[in-house]
Amino acid sequence: MLNGKYGWHMDGANGAPTAVPPDIAEVWPVELVLNPHGFLKAAQLPGANPKAVWRWELGEMGRDGPEVQPEITRIVAINWGKYRIDATVNKENMLQRLHTWVPDPVLGDMNYEHEFTNASYIDVGNGIKFPTGWHSHQGWDDNTNSQSITAGHNAFGGTMKDVKPNVCPDAVAVPDSVRNATFPVRVETTKLADGVFLLGGATHNSVAIEFNNYITVFEAPLNEDRSLAVIEEVRKLIPNKPIRFVINTNQHFDHAGGLRTYAHIGATIITQFRNFDFYNHDFINYAPRTLKPDMVSLWPPTEFAEGYNYETVRENYVLSDGTRNLNLYYVNPLQKVEGMLMAYLPKERLLLEADLVDTNEALPATLSRDQQSFANAVRLLKLDPARIVPVHGKPIPWSDFSKIAGNKSN
């Protein structure tokens, strides 16, 4: 639900309103314009300043089928606050694509578009047509990787059986709990061992590990705000040492969203080797970020072009100062991702992992396939952990997990 700058959702008709963070609520009004009628109304508003160009378009194989004859299409662009939104109008004068950019911690100014087919438009009354077929894409739809490494994400889509015009009542009042909601970035620290600290207080944890003359941080999730808060806490806990390495477990955006901040302060990113091309080309780069500038886009470091920014891991990797070892291992095969890194401190018997065991939820009666791969890796590597330290949730004894590992996996 949306009213002005406030956004919230309710689970069920009688559910309590749950406020969404301001950066998400800011994007929701854009959706009001990313449909044919919303765009046409917005184009008539003061300040929209519509501009039109034309082009010959061959069409898109996935949307239009095989095309051999280009047709003239018109692109109409309007202003909507700080966003610029454009519509592709085909030869039948139907809107077939609506496109803009929205801010994203990983991709920066991220391509965001909805597409419709002529055949999916139906009459909803009085000759007014609305599409029932819908495809939404986030990131560039580059299946050949000619411009970007990622092919983006098919966010949602499908065919609706029917569409009914809304009866629009008065504006929905903003609940007090939503109006007064705050979203502080908190870091709650738990000492796991000498020089090892769990940095929680959010949906995702990080772990700081002290070495003789540097610090390593395990996982840089979410976004720059989270990374800055964690970095400041690490500097208080372990003063006068640089954060030399940051370990990235996997390429999912919620786990990688804070990496640019660490790269900016000079940390080397340790990640699985398959992530390198995507990170180096699409993610941690010099591309301008106009919608929500971050530290890298405002003050780009020269090291990105000439320095030592990555250590890539195929199977295993070791960080050591001669006293403390931190062993990294690649866990696969997995269903959630192709594979991900886990870390093990043998002296402290701490096993650090992401997305394999989420202790915010009750442990299952039998292991999932990914959890079985995790258990197999620990067994084959002959590790002897005392505790699992998850990115999601609180540490638990390894024995709580291992006693399930003998059961048949799902």
PyMOL commands that set and color helices and strands:
alter all, ss='L'
color gray80, all
select helices_A, chain A and resi 22-31+36-42+61-64+118-120+176-179+224-237+253-256+259-264+273-283+295-298+303-306+369-380+398-405
alter helices_A, ss='H'
color red, helices_A
select strands_A, chain A and resi 2-3+6-9+18-19+51-57+71-80+83-89+95-104+108-115+121-125+128-131+133-138+153-159+188-193+196-200+206-210+215-218+243-247+268-272+310-313+316-320+325-331+340-345+350-353+387-390+396-397
alter strands_A, ss='S'
color yellow, strands_A
deselect
rebuild
show_as cartoon
